[in-house]
């Protein structure tokens, strides 16, 4: 039975929005390479992607029955989650960061395509950052007597988490529907791009050094070279993005008529 890849008519406005968000995102990234000051425009979104990455590690730890000792985000947009785990669960937790960020961005695309409210999605994103910041960025480190984290890193995590929480909540609460829809599309694209570029960087690092990373942790636990783990995560991420874009543009989706470009 042939598969119809024709773009659904009702998906065209959403595809237009996604393309605009993608062009702006890629443009800002490229300009930022030559004019670093431009990077400050997307800096909060990069921190958001880092929170999603580290939250994926934290949730993977909880799903596998392990405890999370701390979650920190650094000014250079790197992050760290300390958890107590072993065996298969440690492999699952280490793999969750990059794959989780891609999955998050893909789910945002699917959310929009099926006509679910963008405003609600932003409230949920705000709530996610708030919970992760309070529970694992603030309470957990003190509960564990600041083991493996510094007071300064905890302060920055709480501060950046609070700003992101307030910013997402404000957009969801006060922005017009057009800006809410664009903001959600922009977040989705930024998460996907962040995951892609981060995996590209991780591939280079893993191929040329033994620097500490999620892939290095996987290599130490399994004996399989770190670069192979990176390639696996890239493959999984590409498949998820392809499925997400396919769903985003497919026929038969129940997108709400007022979900995009409304007054």
C-alpha positions, 0 to 999 in steps of 0.5 A: 500500500503506497504511503502518501507524503503529501503535505496536509492542507491544514498543516500549511500554516503550521509548517510556515510558522515552523519554518519561520522559527527555524530560519530565525533560530538558525540565523541567530546561531550563525550570526552569533558565531561572528557577533557573540553579542547576538548570542545573548538573544538566545542565551535564555533559550539555551539555558532552557534546553540545558534544563530540559537535558538535565531534567531528562537525566533526573527523570530517568533516574527517578523512573529507574528507582534511583535518587537524584542528589543535585541538578545544576546549570552553569553560565556556559550552558553546561549542566550536571546531574548527580544521582546514585545508580548502577548497572542498567539504570546508569546506562539509561540515565546517561543516555537520557540527556540528549535523547530526552531533549530531542524527544521534548522538542519533538513532542512540542511539535506534535502538541502543536500539530494536534491542536493542543493549546500552546498557552497550556504547553508554556505553562507546563514548561514553566512548571517543569523548570520550577519543579526541577529548580526547587526540588533538585536545584535547591532542596536536594543539594542542601539535603545532601549537604552540597555534596558534589556541587558548589554553593555558587553553582546552586545559586546560578541554577536557582536564579536562572531557573527562577528567571526562566520559570517567570519568563515562560509563565509571563509569555503564557499569561500575557502574550497574544495567541500569535506570540504564544504560538510562535514562542512554543514553535521557537522553543521546539526548534531550539531544543532540536537544534541544541540537541543536534549541535550538542551531539555534533560537538560531543562527537568531535570531543569523543573522537579526539579526547577522553574528556568527561561526558555522558558518552564517556560515562557510557564507555566507562560502564560498557567498554564500548567506545564513546563515539559509538554511543554518540552515533547511536544517540544521533541516529535515535534523535534523527528518527525521532525528529523525522517522525515528529516532522512527519506527524507535524505535516501529515493528513488526518491530524486534528489541529484546532482551527484557531491554534495558529495565527489568530487575532 
